Amino acid sequence: MTTSTPATTTSTPVSLLGLGPMGHALATAFLDAGNPLTVWNRTPGRADGLSRRGAVVAGGVEEAVRGGRVIVACLRDYAAVRAVLDPPPDDWTGRVLVNLGSGEPTQARELARWADGHGIRYLDGAILSPTPAIGTPSAAVLYSGEAAAYETVREVVAALGGVGGYVGADPGRAVAHEVALLDLFATSVNGLAHAFALARAEGIAPGELAPYAAGIGGLLTEMAPRWAEQLAAGRFPGERSTVASAATALTHLVGTAAAHGLDVGALASARRAADRLVAAGHGDDGLARLATVQHAEQAEQGERAEG
Ligand SMILES: NC(=O)c1ccc[n+]([C@@H]2O[C@H](COP(=O)([O-])OP(=O)(O)OC[C@H]3O[C@@H](n4cnc5c(N)ncnc54)[C@H](OP(=O)(O)O)[C@@H]3O)[C@@H](O)[C@H]2O)c1
């Protein structure tokens, strides 16, 4: 991962397909960096503020692609990219397509193959930051695919954010980072919602719980690099807390939540993972060991053994 200051100015013409909230943020960053910008959106009328700042509003996809050397797609998903670009406009000479929409790693690889089949130089990307961060040093955007294509667009996409960069030749690798982080985000958001619901069921007001909840969120900042080190080394010291202790705590949690009629699906899954490790003799290990037993197959085997 690299960190740099974005908003270097370049004069490379950029075309942007997609003017949802993120497309608008990208367009603003490209304009701020001085790039001549052409924009296109399926539904017309979404480019008003951008055209006032000098962006050319293309009447169609072909015109949009013609207007840029770097063609950035920021659409809902990969199916939308195919809906917009398949069949593709003819002339991609000197152009690179950069797809910054979300999706699955296999879809990124498939789109890269499709682009290759049409002679289109393709780079896949993943935006890891929310719209207000785009164009600031803290915004994180990752890219993967053909290394030479990244070198071609590197200075232009530096306008979007200062964290991240090229993560490898596999076109699915940028989006793979995104889905893994979405996993963390989605389960954390679900955990926060569940915690408020459980607290309310026990007569604790949201405002009473909030200061303590904020403290728990902060723990992840310390845990992520420490777990990474332990997973890389394959050693899981249990001096801070152990899997066995976590399994017991999860039993209390599942019992309390279930008694209030709350959905305990995610918690039951966490408890199964801890229980399997205890059964396998890893109860004295630290919590990072939990990252080694998350496969559905293992869960099914565990359930069969329990049943
Ligand atoms: N917003 C964020 O904070 C954020 C953060 C990280 C990543 N992202 C990713 O960035 C991408 C864009 O997100 P967004 O926030 O701008 O909103 P979005 O609602 O995910 O995407 C809106 C854009 O997709 C277009 N679109 C959807 N289906 C289409 C189709 N079948 N054919 C053509 N165009 C289609 C929309 O066109 P119309 O206007 O015509 O409907 C619009 O331009 C998504 O993949 C999202 O996951 C967003």
PDBQT file of the ligand as one rigid body, heavy atoms in Angstrom, charges set to zero:
ROOT
HETATM    1  N1  LIG A 401     -21.225   5.684  -2.937  1.00  0.00    +0.000 N 
HETATM    2  C1  LIG A 401     -20.187   5.225  -2.244  1.00  0.00    +0.000 C 
HETATM    3  O1  LIG A 401     -19.859   5.706  -1.139  1.00  0.00    +0.000 OA
HETATM    4  C2  LIG A 401     -19.332   4.105  -2.812  1.00  0.00    +0.000 A 
HETATM    5  C3  LIG A 401     -18.161   3.708  -2.114  1.00  0.00    +0.000 A 
HETATM    6  C4  LIG A 401     -17.359   2.700  -2.656  1.00  0.00    +0.000 A 
HETATM    7  C5  LIG A 401     -17.731   2.078  -3.839  1.00  0.00    +0.000 A 
HETATM    8  N2  LIG A 401     -18.871   2.488  -4.481  1.00  0.00    +0.000 N 
HETATM    9  C6  LIG A 401     -19.240   1.792  -5.716  1.00  0.00    +0.000 C 
HETATM   10  O2  LIG A 401     -19.278   2.698  -6.810  1.00  0.00    +0.000 OA
HETATM   11  C7  LIG A 401     -20.266   2.251  -7.768  1.00  0.00    +0.000 C 
HETATM   12  C8  LIG A 401     -21.203   3.412  -8.070  1.00  0.00    +0.000 C 
HETATM   13  O3  LIG A 401     -21.850   3.755  -6.862  1.00  0.00    +0.000 OA
HETATM   14  P1  LIG A 401     -22.762   5.030  -6.702  1.00  0.00    +0.000 P 
HETATM   15  O4  LIG A 401     -22.704   5.445  -5.271  1.00  0.00    +0.000 OA
HETATM   16  O5  LIG A 401     -22.444   6.052  -7.721  1.00  0.00    +0.000 OA
HETATM   17  O6  LIG A 401     -24.263   4.538  -6.958  1.00  0.00    +0.000 OA
HETATM   18  P2  LIG A 401     -24.940   3.245  -7.628  1.00  0.00    +0.000 P 
HETATM   19  O7  LIG A 401     -26.378   3.425  -7.362  1.00  0.00    +0.000 OA
HETATM   20  O8  LIG A 401     -24.305   1.976  -7.157  1.00  0.00    +0.000 OA
HETATM   21  O9  LIG A 401     -24.642   3.407  -9.200  1.00  0.00    +0.000 OA
HETATM   22  C9  LIG A 401     -25.311   4.425  -9.897  1.00  0.00    +0.000 C 
HETATM   23  C10 LIG A 401     -24.837   4.477 -11.325  1.00  0.00    +0.000 C 
HETATM   24  O10 LIG A 401     -24.973   3.200 -11.988  1.00  0.00    +0.000 OA
HETATM   25  C11 LIG A 401     -25.754   3.415 -13.177  1.00  0.00    +0.000 C 
HETATM   26  N3  LIG A 401     -26.424   2.184 -13.545  1.00  0.00    +0.000 N 
HETATM   27  C12 LIG A 401     -26.995   1.273 -12.734  1.00  0.00    +0.000 A 
HETATM   28  N4  LIG A 401     -27.480   0.233 -13.453  1.00  0.00    +0.000 NA
HETATM   29  C13 LIG A 401     -27.205   0.522 -14.762  1.00  0.00    +0.000 A 
HETATM   30  C14 LIG A 401     -27.437  -0.169 -15.973  1.00  0.00    +0.000 A 
HETATM   31  N5  LIG A 401     -28.043  -1.373 -16.017  1.00  0.00    +0.000 N 
HETATM   32  N6  LIG A 401     -27.028   0.416 -17.124  1.00  0.00    +0.000 NA
HETATM   33  C15 LIG A 401     -26.394   1.623 -17.099  1.00  0.00    +0.000 A 
HETATM   34  N7  LIG A 401     -26.142   2.330 -15.983  1.00  0.00    +0.000 NA
HETATM   35  C16 LIG A 401     -26.532   1.759 -14.813  1.00  0.00    +0.000 A 
HETATM   36  C17 LIG A 401     -26.681   4.544 -12.807  1.00  0.00    +0.000 C 
HETATM   37  O11 LIG A 401     -27.274   5.109 -13.930  1.00  0.00    +0.000 OA
HETATM   38  P3  LIG A 401     -28.716   5.823 -13.806  1.00  0.00    +0.000 P 
HETATM   39  O12 LIG A 401     -28.476   7.176 -13.179  1.00  0.00    +0.000 OA
HETATM   40  O13 LIG A 401     -29.205   5.875 -15.198  1.00  0.00    +0.000 OA
HETATM   41  O14 LIG A 401     -29.578   4.938 -12.922  1.00  0.00    +0.000 OA
HETATM   42  C18 LIG A 401     -25.677   5.472 -12.125  1.00  0.00    +0.000 C 
HETATM   43  O15 LIG A 401     -24.844   6.094 -13.047  1.00  0.00    +0.000 OA
HETATM   44  C19 LIG A 401     -20.982   1.053  -7.139  1.00  0.00    +0.000 C 
HETATM   45  O16 LIG A 401     -20.451  -0.150  -7.648  1.00  0.00    +0.000 OA
HETATM   46  C20 LIG A 401     -20.654   1.207  -5.655  1.00  0.00    +0.000 C 
HETATM   47  O17 LIG A 401     -20.685  -0.030  -4.959  1.00  0.00    +0.000 OA
HETATM   48  C21 LIG A 401     -19.669   3.478  -4.004  1.00  0.00    +0.000 A 
ENDROOT
TORSDOF 0
